[in-house]
Amino acid sequence: MKNNFLKKVFSRKKETKNIFKPWNGLIEEYREWLPVSERTPIISLQEGQTPLILLHSINEIIGKNVKVYAKYDGLNPTGSFKDRGMTMAITKAKEEKCEAVICASTGNTSASAAAYAKRGGMRSFVLIPDGYVAQGKLAQALVYGAEILAIKGNFDKALEIVQEISKSYPITLVNSVNPYRIQGQKTAAFEVIDFLGKAPDYLCIPMGNAGNITAYWLGFKEYYQAKLCKKLPKMFGFQASGSAPLVFNKIVENPNTIATAIRIGNPVNRKKALQVKKESKGDFFDVSDQEILHAYKLLGAKEGIFCEPASAASVAGLLKVANEIPKNSTIVCVLTGNGLKDPDCAITNNDAKFESGLDPELRTIIKRLGFK
Ligand code: AN7
């Protein structure tokens, strides 16, 4: 049996199958939809083309013959959806001969900005809320050679400062107020439709500054206007209960949540987000940290998908509003960031068995496995 298999392997013709269609990054792939010209120097890490994964256990929980998919954007080059916007923002900064970029960040923007800026030969300055950036993200910013300033204040304060600086000094702001960020990020909606062959009935997405929900909606609308889909999804945005300025329509002075990525009390894209809600006949809801962690664990231990807590808010939200979802719906939940970004959260919040200090002895191990 084994020999036959090996014979077959070695007698195979020496040529590759060429099954992989090369993917050249989202600017090249969606060039005609983006503000680039022949002369634009494209800065890319071949981001995009992230998988849309059917979530079997979530489907089972909700029932009603729904089809729930995860858009796993944590598989981008720096582990979050930010790379979609950053390839565009940094490409345009390069085209405009800019030498340095700056951002405020809860972590992912800083990691992505640093990676793409360095690839483009620029300096990258990042302002972060001291003590509230997950370890993986901080590690990335350090490795990518960012110049990091941690402030005694939250993200909102940091964003105020970098907005001021970029007005008066020759440094390009790459937060989602930079319109090129939204342009890049809208390609995620294109990919969803390219994969499904239609728009989903619902898009569930976590919201912080609400750049991503704005970008998805723009992408869906552009495909709709080009007749590449026949309908538009309802946009469901979710925020953590302790940090839900868009849900409660106010400014949250001291936002607080385990999902540090979306610990944002005064979103700059507030108006745009409310417009998306209205136009799409969607809705915004809050989810508690407990609900977020429940979804986070479910995705990990039942689906084999490790996302960061902020991303799990999309699935937590869907589970919360499942009663409102009609039968046979197609739903896409955006998983915005990779679980490896926040190892502390993972180690503190899981239901795994972990025994340590065991003797390296066969009998001991067999017994621990539950055998005699
Ligand atoms: C994993 O990195 O704002 O609603 O500074 O990292 O477009 O702001 C991150 C936001 C969702 C919210 N999920 O997106 C930053 C930052 C993850 C995130 C969001 C963020 P927006």
Residues whose N, C-alpha, C, O or C-beta is under 5 A from the ligand:
A	BS01	AN7	A104 S105 T106 G107 N108 T109 S110 P206 M207 G208 N209 A210 G211 N212 A261 A310 S311 T336 G337
